[in-house]
């Protein structure tokens, strides 16, 4: 079992766009919220490769609850320390 420590858990946003053109408005076709942070991404890949791991770190608030729920859906083992503050959110991926 490998322990993955993720000290920067976050909620990432992934935007699907059709085209990027200079001087034009960019509109998203779809927006998806996903759990993020380097450690969570590592744990995701390890789970896909069927390696035993558990991810931990600090999470809190509604964003932390979202991350926990999504990781359960993805089948990623987790044991986070709950904090009173809100986990960060708003990273953008195109």
C-alpha positions as CSV (number, residue, x, y, z in Angstrom):
1,X,0.0,0.0,0.0
2,X,1.3,3.4,-1.0
3,X,0.4,6.5,1.0
4,X,-0.1,9.6,-1.1
5,X,-0.1,12.9,0.8
6,X,-1.9,15.7,-1.0
7,X,-1.5,19.0,0.8
8,X,-3.2,21.0,-1.9
9,X,-6.5,19.4,-2.6
10,X,-8.7,21.5,-4.9
11,X,-11.8,21.4,-7.1
12,X,-10.7,21.8,-10.7
13,X,-12.9,22.9,-13.6
14,X,-12.6,21.4,-17.0
15,X,-14.1,23.3,-19.9
16,X,-14.8,21.7,-23.3
17,X,-14.5,24.3,-26.1
18,X,-14.9,24.0,-29.8
19,X,-12.4,26.6,-31.0
20,X,-10.0,29.3,-29.9
21,X,-9.6,32.2,-32.3
22,X,-7.9,35.5,-31.7
23,X,-10.4,38.3,-31.0
24,X,-13.4,36.0,-30.7
25,X,-15.5,35.1,-27.6
26,X,-14.8,31.6,-26.3
27,X,-17.9,29.7,-25.1
28,X,-17.7,26.4,-23.2
29,X,-19.8,23.5,-24.6
30,X,-19.5,21.8,-21.3
31,X,-18.1,22.5,-17.8
32,X,-17.2,19.7,-15.4
33,X,-16.0,19.9,-11.8
34,X,-13.3,17.3,-10.8
35,X,-11.2,16.7,-7.7
36,X,-7.7,18.1,-8.2
37,X,-4.3,18.5,-6.6
38,X,-1.1,16.6,-7.6
39,X,-1.5,13.9,-5.0
40,X,-5.1,13.2,-6.0
41,X,-4.0,13.0,-9.7
42,X,-1.3,10.5,-8.7
43,X,-3.8,8.4,-6.6
44,X,-6.2,8.4,-9.6
45,X,-3.5,7.1,-12.0
46,X,-2.4,4.5,-9.4
47,X,-6.0,3.3,-9.0
48,X,-6.4,3.1,-12.8
49,X,-3.2,1.0,-12.9
50,X,-4.7,-1.2,-10.1
51,X,-2.0,-0.3,-7.6
52,X,-3.0,-0.2,-3.9
53,X,-2.8,3.3,-2.5
54,X,-4.6,5.7,-0.1
55,X,-4.6,9.5,-0.4
56,X,-4.7,11.8,2.5
57,X,-4.4,15.5,3.3
58,X,-6.6,18.3,4.5
59,X,-10.1,19.1,3.2
60,X,-13.0,21.1,4.4
61,X,-16.3,22.7,3.6
62,X,-18.6,21.9,0.6
63,X,-15.6,21.6,-1.7
64,X,-14.0,19.0,0.6
65,X,-17.3,17.1,0.7
66,X,-17.5,17.2,-3.1
67,X,-13.9,15.9,-3.4
68,X,-14.6,13.0,-1.0
69,X,-17.8,12.0,-2.9
70,X,-16.1,12.1,-6.3
71,X,-13.1,10.1,-5.0
72,X,-15.6,7.4,-3.8
73,X,-17.2,7.3,-7.2
74,X,-13.7,6.9,-8.8
75,X,-12.9,4.1,-6.3
76,X,-9.9,5.9,-4.8
77,X,-9.1,5.0,-1.2
78,X,-9.0,8.1,1.0
79,X,-8.5,9.2,4.6
80,X,-8.5,13.0,4.8
81,X,-8.2,15.2,7.9
82,X,-11.2,17.5,8.1
83,X,-10.6,21.3,8.7
84,X,-13.0,24.1,9.4
85,X,-11.9,26.2,6.4
86,X,-13.0,25.7,2.8
87,X,-10.9,23.6,0.4
88,X,-9.6,25.7,-2.5
89,X,-11.4,25.7,-5.9
90,X,-11.2,27.2,-9.3
91,X,-8.3,25.7,-11.2
92,X,-9.1,25.8,-14.9
93,X,-8.3,23.2,-17.5
94,X,-9.3,23.7,-21.2
